């Protein structure tokens, strides 16, 4: 800090000397005065001068503007000029105590603001703790020589804590943040959707991750990892007990849905959890809508089955890509072929992980762009042909040559996979609503597969048949599908019941449509009545036909009691009018659900925000909006919990394998809580691969080992 201030001072003095040189070339009436040391910060940016008439002025070191001033009047005019001076460097007061000037975040160059700042050892310690957590730094990072040298320059007053103190700070910070979040759950008492997944560390410790999803009263979406802890085993009972303990610890007893992978063990786990919620008395609709199957996982199973039908062409391309990437010399030679073909592309090859079909799609899409370069390379490099002829797809099945027919197959497969790749990206988000498009996307996939099965292209047709078999296992019987899938679509004012009915026809035909649609509407009405019962709005807008067991707010009172409860005759008259309208079939006999169905659908535009619509219409549909808040918060994939293990994998490497499970949980949860919106943007896999590949090429061209970069 001291060095920065001194450098700013030197800049001011340099600017002052230059300005004096310019001024002396124009006039000789200015003389620089050097008096005693001035304490105001403005003199780091102004130079005091005396005119030929003997008047005292202060000249800006950056714009050379002159101001008359008197010592007894202070420096407020000069200070005001500093606020507006674009060329002034961002600094903080020398004494690090009261007044500082800093650039405005997000503003244009030169935008400044006055801030009060005071060095605080404890706040700096918390900032270091957050840095270690968010950036996944080793706990001993604070004891590294480089960091200590940096802090000596940046803030020599900061007493750097030891790694044990940082560890303790992590525990304290976790407890502090947990209590805040726990209070919000208890105070709001709203229903929460959860996703969960399990994982085994390199220490053979079984971990379970539980992520909470909800929409608050301001219609903002939230996602928080609330548990990342060991469990006894991956058995159904142990998982259900682990989830139950976590929910009780957090004071969460109202669970709306649980989104999990599609395994038989998870089916039993959700059933066991449903029993626990029933004992608590908070199992909505007897747990009929509790279990949501992860759509991303179902799609993964579908595509993997489809790819098995076209594995030969894919294996040919995969082996060719692997060969080129095995050495820097081959990459350089391939780049030369790339340049010879005059391909206008700055991307490079990427190799897939065979068990992840989305990475296979990215590999194939990139390879197709380099088809001519591969042909050129194969014609001039006998090594590639030799490699393909002596490598094997499976035991006893050689890879063989990379033929033009392989490229044609790969092109069709790539175009086919693109549909599912884009869909997977869409449904895997946790920062926007995904449940409203869940059923429509399922319908679109069903229609697409039907078309491909009838396609003359035998490869695509066989792929589609295999995928349709897997599709039917989970979505072939509408009676076994979670009704929330349909209701979330209905609660989008662009779609409602008509869109669901049309999609049902496209999937299952005209005959079962009416029956399914009626069942969905009946279930939705029952769910709405559950919210009416627990609603705190004070006025129940339910008709006797829909919720006959419910009483209105004054139905059990006599006329005299009603008058007594109200404050005047007008209120009593309004109650009579309400009864009259109800008896004569007026509008009050309609439920909010009826009114919502009766309202015209909204235009389906890209700018439409379903959460904003419900926020603006929540006063019109108070109970239905409360229900929509829970339904729209349902995540259709468990990716949010699965991604935590990607972070966990980096945390629990060989260096950090000695961390205790408690510390692991604190670090994973705190990282999730403290990452801001900017850090939580989607990571572009392709961009990261390109950057790593370019870095490898740079290292290879410099004669360094590129294997140090792990893509």
Secondary structure as UniProt FT lines:
FT   HELIX           2..26
FT   STRAND          31..32
FT   HELIX           41..44
FT   STRAND          46..50
FT   TURN            52..53
FT   STRAND          56..60
FT   TURN            61..63
FT   STRAND          66..68
FT   HELIX           71..73
FT   HELIX           76..84
FT   TURN            86..87
FT   STRAND          91..92
FT   TURN            94..95
FT   STRAND          99..103
FT   TURN            105..106
FT   TURN            109..110
FT   STRAND          112..116
FT   HELIX           121..134
FT   TURN            135..136
FT   HELIX           139..143
FT   HELIX           145..154
FT   TURN            156..157
FT   HELIX           163..188
FT   STRAND          192..200
FT   TURN            202..203
FT   STRAND          206..215
FT   TURN            217..218
FT   STRAND          221..230
FT   HELIX           236..250
FT   STRAND          255..260
FT   HELIX           264..280
FT   HELIX           284..287
FT   TURN            288..289
FT   STRAND          291..293
FT   HELIX           295..307
FT   HELIX           308..310
FT   HELIX           311..325
FT   HELIX           328..340
FT   TURN            341..342
FT   TURN            354..355
FT   HELIX           357..369
FT   HELIX           371..380
FT   HELIX           382..389
FT   STRAND          392..394
FT   TURN            395..396
FT   STRAND          397..398
FT   HELIX           404..427
FT   HELIX           435..437
FT   HELIX           438..453
FT   HELIX           458..475
FT   HELIX           478..480
FT   HELIX           484..490
FT   TURN            493..495
FT   HELIX           496..508
FT   HELIX           510..534
FT   TURN            544..546
FT   TURN            548..549
FT   TURN            553..556
FT   HELIX           559..565
FT   HELIX           569..583
FT   TURN            584..585
FT   HELIX           587..589
FT   HELIX           592..598
FT   TURN            606..607
FT   HELIX           610..617
FT   TURN            618..620
FT   HELIX           622..632
FT   HELIX           639..651
FT   TURN            654..658
FT   HELIX           661..674
FT   TURN            677..680
FT   HELIX           685..701
FT   TURN            702..703
FT   HELIX           706..708
//
